[in-house]
């Protein structure tokens, strides 16, 4: 009985050894078929950021000034002196940001700032040219041909003395003076808008 138990244990140990050897051989065969071992996976670096692009269109008739300050992010700049109609493309703007939403907001702010700068740069010349053209187009009234009345006691329709104070300045205002005042007001308004845009 004791010898039979020993023989059974030896047989079980031999079977376990054979099964282990078969398992090792199977693993080696699978590794050989899979090829060389791959290196451990590593986390890829995050992208440097998002990029956004927008085409700026002229919102109103625009005369591209010669001394315009173009931002670095502006591509396809129009030539100076070009006249653009509303809806025509002005240039292409590019902006980068760590997030896509930030890139879109940044490029939209650049577009608004560019259009504001161009309008302010062209406002003075536009005001002066408009005043000059209106002056040239205004016809001069001919001198009256009616004879003056002989009644010396009839009162005149207005005082004979020259106007003074605010009335004199208002009557003596020329189109060029009005144009300079309008240009100064527009320049001051543009400076306020630019400061507000930069602060935001």
KEPABA-780903 format. One record per residue (C-alpha): residue in three letters; x, y, z. Coordinates in steps of 0.25 Angstrom, whole numbers, padded with zeros to 4 digits, always signed. Layout:
REM KEPABA-780903
ALAXYZ/...
***
This chain:
REM KEPABA-780903
UNK+0000+0000+0000/UNK+0011+0009+0003/UNK+0018+0006-0010/UNK+0006+0009-0017/UNK+0004+0023-0011/UNK+0018+0026-0014/UNK+0016+0022-0029/UNK+0004+0030-0030/UNK+0010+0043-0024/UNK+0022+0041-0034/UNK+0013+0040-0046/UNK+0005+0052-0041/UNK+0018+0060-0040/UNK+0023+0056-0054/UNK+0009+0060-0060/UNK+0010+0073-0053/UNK+0024+0075-0058/UNK+0020+0071-0072/UNK+0008+0081-0072/UNK+0018+0092-0067/UNK+0027+0090-0078/UNK+0016+0089-0089/UNK+0011+0103-0083/UNK+0025+0109-0084/UNK+0027+0104-0098/UNK+0013+0110-0102/UNK+0017+0123-0096/UNK+0030+0123-0104/UNK+0023+0120-0117/UNK+0013+0131-0115/UNK+0024+0141-0112/UNK+0032+0137-0124/UNK+0020+0139-0133/UNK+0017+0153-0126/UNK+0031+0158-0130/UNK+0040+0166-0121/UNK+0035+0172-0108/UNK+0029+0186-0109/UNK+0034+0197-0100/UNK+0024+0202-0089/UNK+0014+0212-0093/UNK+0017+0227-0090/UNK+0008+0238-0090/UNK+0009+0247-0102/UNK+0012+0262-0100/UNK+0000+0271-0101/UNK-0001+0279-0113/UNK+0005+0294-0113/UNK-0009+0300-0115/UNK-0021+0302-0124/UNK-0021+0312-0136/UNK-0032+0320-0142/UNK-0033+0327-0155/UNK-0044+0338-0159/UNK-0046+0346-0171/UNK-0048+0361-0168/UNK-0058+0368-0177/UNK-0061+0382-0179/UNK-0074+0386-0172/UNK-0075+0400-0179/UNK-0068+0407-0191/UNK-0054+0407-0187/UNK-0042+0414-0193/UNK-0029+0407-0189/UNK-0020+0418-0183/UNK-0006+0419-0186/UNK-0001+0419-0172/UNK-0009+0408-0166/UNK-0004+0400-0155/UNK-0005+0385-0159/UNK-0004+0375-0148/UNK+0006+0364-0149/UNK-0005+0353-0150/UNK-0011+0359-0162/UNK-0008+0352-0176/UNK-0012+0356-0190/UNK-0012+0371-0187/UNK-0018+0380-0197/UNK-0010+0391-0204/UNK-0011+0405-0199/UNK-0021+0414-0206/UNK-0030+0402-0210/UNK-0045+0405-0208/UNK-0053+0394-0203/UNK-0068+0393-0203/UNK-0077+0386-0192/UNK-0075+0371-0192/UNK-0062+0371-0199/UNK-0050+0363-0192/UNK-0040+0371-0185/UNK-0030+0362-0180/UNK-0028+0348-0173/UNK-0025+0348-0158/UNK-0018+0336-0150/UNK-0017+0334-0135/UNK-0012+0323-0126/UNK-0017+0320-0112/UNK-0016+0308-0102/UNK-0031+0305-0105/UNK-0039+0305-0117/UNK-0049+0315-0111/UNK-0038+0324-0106/UNK-0033+0324-0121/UNK-0046+0328-0126/UNK-0048+0339-0116/UNK-0034+0345-0119/UNK-0035+0345-0134/UNK-0049+0352-0133/UNK-0043+0362-0124/UNK-0032+0365-0134/UNK-0042+0366-0145/UNK-0050+0377-0137/UNK-0038+0384-0134/UNK-0033+0384-0148/UNK-0046+0390-0154/UNK-0047+0400-0143/UNK-0032+0405-0146/UNK-0035+0406-0161/UNK-0048+0414-0159/UNK-0041+0423-0149/UNK-0029+0425-0159/UNK-0038+0428-0171/UNK-0048+0437-0163/UNK-0040+0450-0164/UNK-0037+0449-0179/UNK-0052+0445-0182/UNK-0057+0457-0174/UNK-0049+0467-0181/UNK-0051+0461-0195/UNK-0066+0461-0192/UNK-0066+0475-0188/UNK-0058+0480-0200/UNK-0067+0472-0210/UNK-0079+0479-0204/UNK-0073+0492-0205/UNK-0070+0490-0219/UNK-0084+0485-0222/UNK-0091+0497-0216/UNK-0095+0507-0226/UNK-0093+0522-0224/UNK-0105+0530-0224/UNK-0105+0542-0233/UNK-0106+0557-0228/UNK-0120+0562-0227/UNK-0124+0571-0239/UNK-0136+0578-0232/UNK-0134+0593-0230/UNK-0134+0597-0215/UNK-0146+0605-0210/UNK-0146+0620-0209/UNK-0153+0621-0196/UNK-0142+0624-0186/UNK-0151+0622-0174/UNK-0154+0608-0177/UNK-0147+0599-0166/UNK-0137+0589-0171/UNK-0140+0574-0169/UNK-0128+0572-0161/UNK-0118+0581-0153/UNK-0108+0588-0161/UNK-0097+0586-0151/UNK-0088+0574-0152/UNK-0092+0561-0144/UNK-0084+0559-0131/UNK-0081+0548-0122/UNK-0086+0534-0125/UNK-0094+0539-0136/UNK-0082+0544-0143/UNK-0074+0531-0141/UNK-0086+0523-0146/UNK-0088+0532-0159/UNK-0073+0532-0162/UNK-0071+0517-0161/UNK-0066+0511-0174/UNK-0067+0497-0179/UNK-0053+0495-0176/UNK-0055+0500-0162/UNK-0066+0490-0160/UNK-0058+0479-0166/UNK-0047+0481-0156/UNK-0056+0481-0145/UNK-0063+0468-0149/UNK-0050+0462-0152/UNK-0045+0466-0137/UNK-0058+0460-0132/UNK-0057+0447-0140/UNK-0042+0445-0135/UNK-0046+0447-0121/UNK-0057+0437-0122/UNK-0047+0427-0129/UNK-0037+0429-0118/UNK-0048+0426-0107/UNK-0052+0413-0115/UNK-0038+0409-0116/UNK-0035+0410-0102/UNK-0048+0403-0098/UNK-0045+0391-0108/UNK-0031+0390-0102/UNK-0036+0390-0088/UNK-0046+0379-0091/
***
